Amino acid sequence: MSLVEGTSQSVVAFSKHDLSFLLMLVFGWVILGIAGLVRPHRVGWIARILFPLGALIALGIAGLGTLALFSGHAPQIFLLPLGLPNLPFHARLDTLSGFFLLLLGMAGAGISTFAAGYFRSGEGTAPGLLCLQYHVFLASMALVILADDAYFFMVAWETMALSSYFLVTAQHRIPEIRRAGFLYLLMAHIGALCILLSFGVLQGGRWLFTFDAMRGASLTSFWASAAFLLALIGFGAKAGLVPLHIWLPEAHPAAPSPVSALMSGLMLKTAVYGVLRITFDLLHIRYWWWGVLVLGVGLFSALFGAIFAAVQTDMKRLLAYSSIENIGLIFTGIGLAILFEACHLPLFAALALTAALIHSLNHSLFKSLLFLATGSVLHATHQRSLGKLGGLIRRMPWVAALALIGTLAIAGLPPLNGFVSEWLLLQSFLFTPQIPHAFLNMLIPLGAAVLALTAALAAYVMVKFYGVIFLGQHREPSLVHAHDADWLERMGLAWLSLGCIAIGVLPQLALRAAGAVTQTLLGQTVNLASPFWWIAPITSRQSSYSGLILLAGIIGVVGITFVVVRILAHGRMRRAVPWDCGYPWQTSRMQDTAEGFGQPIRHIFGPFFDMERELPFPTDAAPRYRIHIEDRMWKALYLPIARGVQQLADWIGQLQGGRLSTYLLYSFLTLIVLLGFVL
């Protein structure tokens, strides 16, 4: 590798050649994957040696990403001795890539540690091949973030799509999983085509494929808007924005739980990274209607995901729809940032972009934690249906305790990390009256109401998720044999839980990391002068928050209550059986079910759903009421397209009649048409 010289911007080498060492770590993941093929059926070698080494590499990548954020050096660019003649690979490490490498490394370390205890024989794919696919997937995501030209980016992007496809279809003998994998790959390639076209537009009519050349291209407003819209569609398909979301609720539940965590916690963030790279780095102009479009799509996706998550009865599908909700919140922040910057309000743009960046980091932690917790539940019970779970807090206390942290974090409750980013996003909405457009000033405050409704629904969904799985009594007799996670799985869950707590209690850690990115992209940061235990994004007079003080208050209240009840009132307590509504005993059938939790949502938001009800016959000895809920967009949008493509394929297939005279006629007609063009 050699350092590229003579670029249009100043480039200085970091101490100890950080980017060079970073690329070595990334390719170390590939080497670990290849090492899995040496002994492909030895689970101990793969799970106990290779996956922990992959976790250590993730920590190293997170450390170098952090160094890129806070070192203060200019971006570092390297020319890799890979690619094609005259099309070499360019890599770049700057604050934006450093932030997402930090995200990738932090969450990837916890997921890989968990995977070391999770993966075993019987996952469908041979352990060695699964190890290769897993680590190539990690490496390709890192290379997407580091790519500095369209060619390298698309190679890494397609490698990411293919490796994740093979991971999704690990249980390829199941027809539903093969269908989910095909749908995922189809949407991935449609998105990739749009991204490729966006890069083509960004070249400005010149054969210049490097990002540095695209930054210098002069585009008219039409072509800049075309590049932005193509990028939004392409990356939106990967992120799961509505209506490009149809693959996500199918692929995430089909994959093994560590892979679901990688896809939801990390892969979706590469799409966020791509939108930020093109919108705020490669494009020099931004228009207010771009921000309104992204804001509207983000808010609708967030509300849509929360509503559909509330009616799910499969725990992994519930989390998949929750990912759509959180990605919608992230794009809501991006839309506000575009709108503020187009209206020349850089401080408020920095606030909105900070909220989007921190929520990206937060979502990678708590959503990975929850997907991994469902993996432990799945291994212990062999059940994914919420209707067959319950009471696992007694059988799986470690998983229940750590999953509770993720549940509270994703519900946006203080003093955990989910509250910090959602609070910053709400603060961004409070400054929208500063936008100098009367119509937008009237319309955008409705977005704050949608955000509040979405947050309330998200909390409702998490009460359902945690309560049905871990609380109450078990709904199946076999659950009495459930076992807690092993020590490696607990370590992975604990690492992610620690991240949720650390960012919630000390939000300045994330605020300063996001501030380095906003300073580079917008030339502005939010207020970073507060102490490390306090954040006041604009000024302390307008808004401020301290997770550490809140946590101290919670601990103080609990401690005082404990002293009063258990020590001062000792000897005056009386224990008795709680009132049970007049019933002499309690059974699991008296507990609220997942369907019961979703019933109010089905009634209120009925137009969102395509519902089919199965009513029991009066003569049934054990009558059961079932309801099937599907996405209306599948039948309204995608099925007509599928039928049209099938009809077109059938019509084209008729051209191949197998008769030589027909083919000669085609050739003759083609020659006549060509001669007509020539003459």
RADASUL-V647113 format. One record per residue. N is the residue number from 1. RES is the residue in three letters. SS is DSSP state (@ for helix, = for strand, . for the rest). D_FIRST is the distance of its C-alpha to the first C-alpha in Angstrom with 1 decimal. Layout:
BEGIN
<<N/RES/SS/D_FIRST> <N/RES/SS/D_FIRST>>
END
This chain:
BEGIN
<<1/MET/./0.0> <2/SER/=/3.8> <3/LEU/=/6.9> <4/VAL/./9.3> <5/GLU/./12.6> <6/GLY/./16.1> <7/THR/./16.4> <8/SER/./19.9> <9/GLN/./19.6> <10/SER/./18.7> <11/VAL/./15.4> <12/VAL/./15.3> <13/ALA/./13.0> <14/PHE/./14.7> <15/SER/./16.0> <16/LYS/./14.1> <17/HIS/./10.8> <18/ASP/@/12.5> <19/LEU/@/10.2> <20/SER/@/7.5> <21/PHE/@/10.7> <22/LEU/@/12.2> <23/LEU/@/9.9> <24/MET/@/10.6> <25/LEU/@/14.2> <26/VAL/@/14.3> <27/PHE/@/13.3> <28/GLY/@/15.8> <29/TRP/@/18.4> <30/VAL/@/17.8> <31/ILE/@/18.2> <32/LEU/@/21.4> <33/GLY/@/22.6> <34/ILE/@/22.3> <35/ALA/@/24.0> <36/GLY/@/26.9> <37/LEU/./27.6> <38/VAL/./28.2> <39/ARG/./31.5> <40/PRO/./32.0> <41/HIS/./35.5> <42/ARG/./35.3> <43/VAL/@/35.5> <44/GLY/@/35.4> <45/TRP/@/32.1> <46/ILE/@/30.5> <47/ALA/@/32.3> <48/ARG/@/32.7> <49/ILE/@/29.4> <50/LEU/@/26.6> <51/PHE/@/27.6> <52/PRO/@/28.0> <53/LEU/@/24.6> <54/GLY/@/23.4> <55/ALA/@/25.4> <56/LEU/@/23.8> <57/ILE/@/20.3> <58/ALA/@/21.9> <59/LEU/@/23.2> <60/GLY/@/19.9> <61/ILE/@/18.5> <62/ALA/@/21.8> <63/GLY/@/21.4> <64/LEU/@/18.1> <65/GLY/@/19.5> <66/THR/@/22.5> <67/LEU/@/20.6> <68/ALA/@/19.1> <69/LEU/@/22.7> <70/PHE/@/24.4> <71/SER/./22.1> <72/GLY/./23.1> <73/HIS/./19.8> <74/ALA/./18.7> <75/PRO/./16.2> <76/GLN/=/12.5> <77/ILE/=/10.4> <78/PHE/=/6.7> <79/LEU/=/6.1> <80/LEU/=/5.2> <81/PRO/=/6.2> <82/LEU/=/9.4> <83/GLY/=/12.7> <84/LEU/=/15.1> <85/PRO/./15.6> <86/ASN/./15.7> <87/LEU/=/14.8> <88/PRO/=/11.1> <89/PHE/=/10.4> <90/HIS/=/10.2> <91/ALA/=/10.3> <92/ARG/=/12.6> <93/LEU/=/14.4> <94/ASP/./17.8> <95/THR/@/21.3> <96/LEU/@/22.2> <97/SER/@/19.2> <98/GLY/@/19.8> <99/PHE/@/23.4> <100/PHE/@/22.9> <101/LEU/@/20.4> <102/LEU/@/23.2> <103/LEU/@/25.6> <104/LEU/@/23.7> <105/GLY/@/23.2> <106/MET/@/26.8> <107/ALA/@/28.5> <108/GLY/@/26.2> <109/ALA/@/27.0> <110/GLY/@/30.7> <111/ILE/@/30.5> <112/SER/@/28.7> <113/THR/@/31.1> <114/PHE/@/34.0> <115/ALA/@/32.7> <116/ALA/@/32.7> <117/GLY/@/36.5> <118/TYR/@/37.0> <119/PHE/./35.6> <120/ARG/./37.8> <121/SER/./39.4> <122/GLY/./41.1> <123/GLU/./38.5> <124/GLY/./38.8> <125/THR/./35.4> <126/ALA/./34.7> <127/PRO/@/33.1> <128/GLY/@/30.1> <129/LEU/@/29.4> <130/LEU/@/30.0> <131/CYS/@/27.4> <132/LEU/@/24.8> <133/GLN/@/25.8> <134/TYR/@/26.0> <135/HIS/@/22.5> <136/VAL/@/20.9> <137/PHE/@/22.9> <138/LEU/@/21.6> <139/ALA/@/17.9> <140/SER/@/18.6> <141/MET/@/20.4> <142/ALA/@/17.5> <143/LEU/@/15.2> <144/VAL/@/18.1> <145/ILE/@/18.1> <146/LEU/@/14.4> <147/ALA/=/14.4> <148/ASP/./14.6> <149/ASP/=/16.0> <150/ALA/@/19.0> <151/TYR/@/17.6> <152/PHE/@/15.0> <153/PHE/@/17.8> <154/MET/@/20.4> <155/VAL/@/18.6> <156/ALA/@/18.1> <157/TRP/@/21.7> <158/GLU/@/23.3> <159/THR/@/21.6> <160/MET/@/23.1> <161/ALA/@/26.4> <162/LEU/@/26.7> <163/SER/@/25.8> <164/SER/@/28.2> <165/TYR/@/30.8> <166/PHE/@/30.9> <167/LEU/@/31.2> <168/VAL/@/34.1> <169/THR/./35.9> <170/ALA/./35.6> <171/GLN/./39.5> <172/HIS/./39.5> <173/ARG/./43.0> <174/ILE/./44.4> <175/PRO/@/45.2> <176/GLU/@/44.7> <177/ILE/@/41.1> <178/ARG/@/40.3> <179/ARG/@/41.8> <180/ALA/@/39.8> <181/GLY/@/36.6> <182/PHE/@/37.5> <183/LEU/@/38.4> <184/TYR/@/35.1> <185/LEU/@/33.0> <186/LEU/@/35.3> <187/MET/@/34.9> <188/ALA/@/31.1> <189/HIS/@/30.8> <190/ILE/@/33.3> <191/GLY/@/31.2> <192/ALA/@/28.0> <193/LEU/@/29.9> <194/CYS/@/31.0> <195/ILE/@/27.5> <196/LEU/@/26.3> <197/LEU/@/29.4> <198/SER/@/28.7> <199/PHE/@/25.2> <200/GLY/@/27.1> <201/VAL/@/29.6> <202/LEU/@/27.1> <203/GLN/./25.7> <204/GLY/./29.1> <205/GLY/./29.9> <206/ARG/./26.8> <207/TRP/./24.0> <208/LEU/./21.4> <209/PHE/./19.5> <210/THR/=/17.1> <211/PHE/@/18.7> <212/ASP/@/18.6> <213/ALA/@/20.8> <214/MET/@/23.0> <215/ARG/@/23.7> <216/GLY/./25.1> <217/ALA/./27.2> <218/SER/./30.9> <219/LEU/./32.7> <220/THR/./36.4> <221/SER/@/37.9> <222/PHE/@/38.5> <223/TRP/@/35.0> <224/ALA/@/33.5> <225/SER/@/36.0> <226/ALA/@/35.2> <227/ALA/@/31.5> <228/PHE/@/32.5> <229/LEU/@/35.1> <230/LEU/@/32.8> <231/ALA/@/30.2> <232/LEU/@/33.1> <233/ILE/@/34.4> <234/GLY/@/31.1> <235/PHE/@/29.9> <236/GLY/@/33.5> <237/ALA/@/33.9> <238/LYS/@/31.1> <239/ALA/@/32.5> <240/GLY/./36.0> <241/LEU/./37.8> <242/VAL/./41.3> <243/PRO/./42.2> <244/LEU/./38.8> <245/HIS/./39.2> <246/ILE/./41.1> <247/TRP/./38.4> <248/LEU/@/37.8> <249/PRO/@/41.1> <250/GLU/@/40.9> <251/ALA/@/37.4> <252/HIS/@/37.2> <253/PRO/@/40.4> <254/ALA/@/39.6> <255/ALA/./36.3> <256/PRO/./36.4> <257/SER/@/36.7> <258/PRO/@/33.3> <259/VAL/@/31.8> <260/SER/@/34.3> <261/ALA/@/33.0> <262/LEU/@/29.4> <263/MET/@/30.5> <264/SER/@/32.8> <265/GLY/@/31.1> <266/LEU/@/27.5> <267/MET/@/27.1> <268/LEU/@/29.7> <269/LYS/@/27.8> <270/THR/@/24.8> <271/ALA/@/27.5> <272/VAL/@/28.6> <273/TYR/@/25.0> <274/GLY/@/24.9> <275/VAL/@/28.2> <276/LEU/@/27.3> <277/ARG/@/24.1> <278/ILE/@/26.0> <279/THR/@/29.3> <280/PHE/@/28.3> <281/ASP/@/25.0> <282/LEU/@/24.8> <283/LEU/./28.6> <284/HIS/./30.3> <285/ILE/./33.8> <286/ARG/./35.5> <287/TYR/./39.1> <288/TRP/@/41.6> <289/TRP/@/42.4> <290/TRP/@/38.8> <291/GLY/@/39.4> <292/VAL/@/42.9> <293/LEU/@/41.5> <294/VAL/@/38.8> <295/LEU/@/41.3> <296/GLY/@/43.9> <297/VAL/@/41.7> <298/GLY/@/40.4> <299/LEU/@/43.9> <300/PHE/@/45.3> <301/SER/@/42.5> <302/ALA/@/43.1> <303/LEU/@/46.9> <304/PHE/@/46.6> <305/GLY/@/44.3> <306/ALA/@/46.7> <307/ILE/@/49.8> <308/PHE/@/48.5> <309/ALA/@/47.2> <310/ALA/@/50.7> <311/VAL/./52.4> <312/GLN/./50.1> <313/THR/./51.4> <314/ASP/=/48.2> <315/MET/@/46.2> <316/LYS/@/42.8> <317/ARG/@/43.9> <318/LEU/@/45.1> <319/LEU/@/41.8> <320/ALA/@/40.1> <321/TYR/@/42.5> <322/SER/@/41.9> <323/SER/@/38.2> <324/ILE/@/39.4> <325/GLU/@/41.4> <326/ASN/@/38.6> <327/ILE/@/36.2> <328/GLY/@/39.1> <329/LEU/@/39.4> <330/ILE/@/35.7> <331/PHE/@/36.1> <332/THR/@/39.4> <333/GLY/@/37.6> <334/ILE/@/35.0> <335/GLY/@/38.0> <336/LEU/@/39.8> <337/ALA/@/36.7> <338/ILE/@/36.5> <339/LEU/@/40.3> <340/PHE/@/40.5> <341/GLU/@/37.7> <342/ALA/@/39.4> <343/CYS/./42.6> <344/HIS/./41.0> <345/LEU/./41.4> <346/PRO/@/37.9> <347/LEU/@/39.1> <348/PHE/@/40.5> <349/ALA/@/37.4> <350/ALA/@/35.3> <351/LEU/@/37.9> <352/ALA/@/37.7> <353/LEU/@/33.9> <354/THR/@/33.9> <355/ALA/@/36.4> <356/ALA/@/34.2> <357/LEU/@/31.1> <358/ILE/@/33.1> <359/HIS/@/34.9> <360/SER/@/31.6> <361/LEU/@/30.7> <362/ASN/@/34.3> <363/HIS/@/34.6> <364/SER/@/31.6> <365/LEU/@/33.4> <366/PHE/@/37.0> <367/LYS/@/36.6> <368/SER/@/34.4> <369/LEU/@/37.0> <370/LEU/@/39.8> <371/PHE/@/38.2> <372/LEU/@/37.6> <373/ALA/@/41.2> <374/THR/@/42.5> <375/GLY/@/40.6> <376/SER/@/42.5> <377/VAL/@/45.7> <378/LEU/@/45.0> <379/HIS/@/44.5> <380/ALA/@/47.5> <381/THR/@/49.9> <382/HIS/./48.5> <383/GLN/./49.6> <384/ARG/./47.8> <385/SER/=/50.9> <386/LEU/@/52.0> <387/GLY/@/55.6> <388/LYS/@/55.3> <389/LEU/./53.7> <390/GLY/./55.1> <391/GLY/./56.0> <392/LEU/@/52.7> <393/ILE/@/52.6> <394/ARG/@/55.0> <395/ARG/@/53.0> <396/MET/./49.5> <397/PRO/@/49.8> <398/TRP/@/46.2> <399/VAL/@/44.8> <400/ALA/@/47.6> <401/ALA/@/47.0> <402/LEU/@/43.2> <403/ALA/@/43.7> <404/LEU/@/46.2> <405/ILE/@/43.6> <406/GLY/@/41.4> <407/THR/@/44.6> <408/LEU/@/45.7> <409/ALA/@/42.3> <410/ILE/@/42.0> <411/ALA/./45.6> <412/GLY/./44.6> <413/LEU/./46.9> <414/PRO/./46.4> <415/PRO/./45.2> <416/LEU/./42.3> <417/ASN/@/39.1> <418/GLY/@/40.3> <419/PHE/@/43.0> <420/VAL/@/40.7> <421/SER/@/38.8> <422/GLU/@/41.9> <423/TRP/@/43.8> <424/LEU/@/41.2> <425/LEU/@/41.4> <426/LEU/@/45.2> <427/GLN/@/45.0> <428/SER/@/43.1> <429/PHE/@/45.9> <430/LEU/@/48.4> <431/PHE/./47.0> <432/THR/@/47.2> <433/PRO/@/50.6> <434/GLN/@/48.7> <435/ILE/./47.5> <436/PRO/./49.6> <437/HIS/./50.7> <438/ALA/@/54.1> <439/PHE/@/53.4> <440/LEU/@/50.1> <441/ASN/@/51.9> <442/MET/@/54.5> <443/LEU/@/52.1> <444/ILE/./49.1> <445/PRO/@/51.2> <446/LEU/@/52.0> <447/GLY/@/48.4> <448/ALA/@/49.0> <449/ALA/@/51.9> <450/VAL/@/49.7> <451/LEU/@/47.1> <452/ALA/@/49.9> <453/LEU/@/51.3> <454/THR/@/48.0> <455/ALA/@/47.5> <456/ALA/@/51.0> <457/LEU/@/50.5> <458/ALA/@/47.2> <459/ALA/@/49.2> <460/TYR/@/51.9> <461/VAL/@/49.5> <462/MET/@/48.1> <463/VAL/@/51.7> <464/LYS/@/52.3> <465/PHE/@/49.1> <466/TYR/@/49.7> <467/GLY/@/53.5> <468/VAL/@/53.8> <469/ILE/@/51.4> <470/PHE/@/52.1> <471/LEU/./55.5> <472/GLY/./59.0> <473/GLN/./60.0> <474/HIS/./58.3> <475/ARG/./59.2> <476/GLU/./58.9> <477/PRO/@/60.4> <478/SER/@/57.3> <479/LEU/@/55.5> <480/VAL/@/57.4> <481/HIS/@/55.1> <482/ALA/./51.9> <483/HIS/./49.7> <484/ASP/./47.2> <485/ALA/./43.5> <486/ASP/./42.1> <487/TRP/@/40.4> <488/LEU/@/36.8> <489/GLU/@/37.8> <490/ARG/@/39.6> <491/MET/@/36.5> <492/GLY/@/34.4> <493/LEU/@/37.3> <494/ALA/@/37.9> <495/TRP/@/34.3> <496/LEU/@/34.6> <497/SER/@/38.1> <498/LEU/@/37.0> <499/GLY/@/34.5> <500/CYS/@/37.4> <501/ILE/@/39.6> <502/ALA/@/37.2> <503/ILE/@/36.4> <504/GLY/@/40.1> <505/VAL/@/41.4> <506/LEU/./38.8> <507/PRO/./37.7> <508/GLN/@/36.3> <509/LEU/@/33.2> <510/ALA/@/32.4> <511/LEU/@/33.9> <512/ARG/@/31.6> <513/ALA/@/28.5> <514/ALA/@/29.7> <515/GLY/@/30.8> <516/ALA/@/27.3> <517/VAL/@/26.5> <518/THR/@/29.8> <519/GLN/@/29.3> <520/THR/@/26.1> <521/LEU/@/27.6> <522/LEU/@/31.2> <523/GLY/./31.4> <524/GLN/./33.9> <525/THR/./34.3> <526/VAL/./37.3> <527/ASN/./39.2> <528/LEU/./37.1> <529/ALA/./39.7> <530/SER/./41.6> <531/PRO/./41.6> <532/PHE/./39.2> <533/TRP/./42.1> <534/TRP/./43.1> <535/ILE/=/41.8> <536/ALA/./43.5> <537/PRO/./41.2> <538/ILE/./43.4> <539/THR/./46.1> <540/SER/./48.0> <541/ARG/./51.2> <542/GLN/./49.9> <543/SER/./48.1> <544/SER/./46.7> <545/TYR/=/46.0> <546/SER/./45.5> <547/GLY/@/44.6> <548/LEU/@/45.2> <549/ILE/@/48.7> <550/LEU/@/49.5> <551/LEU/@/48.3> <552/ALA/@/50.5> <553/GLY/@/53.4> <554/ILE/@/53.0> <555/ILE/@/52.9> <556/GLY/@/55.9> <557/VAL/@/58.0> <558/VAL/@/57.2> <559/GLY/@/58.1> <560/ILE/@/61.3> <561/THR/@/62.3> <562/PHE/@/61.7> <563/VAL/@/63.8> <564/VAL/@/66.6> <565/VAL/@/66.8> <566/ARG/@/66.1> <567/ILE/@/67.5> <568/LEU/@/70.0> <569/ALA/./71.5> <570/HIS/./71.4> <571/GLY/./74.6> <572/ARG/./75.3> <573/MET/./72.9> <574/ARG/./74.2> <575/ARG/./72.2> <576/ALA/./73.3> <577/VAL/./72.2> <578/PRO/./70.7> <579/TRP/./72.6> <580/ASP/./71.5> <581/CYS/./73.2> <582/GLY/./76.3> <583/TYR/./74.7> <584/PRO/./75.6> <585/TRP/./72.2> <586/GLN/./68.7> <587/THR/./66.8> <588/SER/@/63.3> <589/ARG/@/65.0> <590/MET/@/66.1> <591/GLN/./62.5> <592/ASP/./60.8> <593/THR/./58.6> <594/ALA/@/55.3> <595/GLU/@/57.5> <596/GLY/@/59.8> <597/PHE/@/57.1> <598/GLY/@/56.0> <599/GLN/@/59.5> <600/PRO/@/59.8> <601/ILE/@/56.5> <602/ARG/@/57.6> <603/HIS/@/60.8> <604/ILE/@/59.4> <605/PHE/./56.4> <606/GLY/@/58.0> <607/PRO/@/56.9> <608/PHE/@/53.3> <609/PHE/=/54.1> <610/ASP/=/55.3> <611/MET/=/57.6> <612/GLU/=/59.7> <613/ARG/=/62.3> <614/GLU/=/63.8> <615/LEU/./67.3> <616/PRO/./69.1> <617/PHE/./72.4> <618/PRO/./75.4> <619/THR/./76.2> <620/ASP/./72.9> <621/ALA/./73.5> <622/ALA/./70.2> <623/PRO/./69.4> <624/ARG/./65.7> <625/TYR/./64.5> <626/ARG/=/61.1> <627/ILE/=/59.1> <628/HIS/=/56.0> <629/ILE/=/53.8> <630/GLU/=/51.4> <631/ASP/=/49.3> <632/ARG/@/51.4> <633/MET/@/48.3> <634/TRP/@/47.7> <635/LYS/@/51.1> <636/ALA/@/51.3> <637/LEU/@/47.9> <638/TYR/@/46.0> <639/LEU/@/48.9> <640/PRO/@/50.2> <641/ILE/@/46.8> <642/ALA/@/46.6> <643/ARG/@/50.1> <644/GLY/@/49.5> <645/VAL/@/46.4> <646/GLN/@/48.5> <647/GLN/@/51.3> <648/LEU/@/49.1> <649/ALA/@/47.6> <650/ASP/@/51.2> <651/TRP/@/52.3> <652/ILE/@/49.4> <653/GLY/@/50.1> <654/GLN/./53.6> <655/LEU/./52.4> <656/GLN/./51.6> <657/GLY/./55.2> <658/GLY/./54.6> <659/ARG/./57.1> <660/LEU/@/56.2> <661/SER/@/58.5> <662/THR/@/56.8> <663/TYR/@/53.4> <664/LEU/@/55.0> <665/LEU/@/56.5> <666/TYR/@/53.0> <667/SER/@/51.7> <668/PHE/@/54.8> <669/LEU/@/54.5> <670/THR/@/50.8> <671/LEU/@/51.8> <672/ILE/@/54.6> <673/VAL/@/52.2> <674/LEU/@/49.7> <675/LEU/@/52.6> <676/GLY/@/53.8> <677/PHE/@/50.5> <678/VAL/@/50.5> <679/LEU/./54.1>>
END
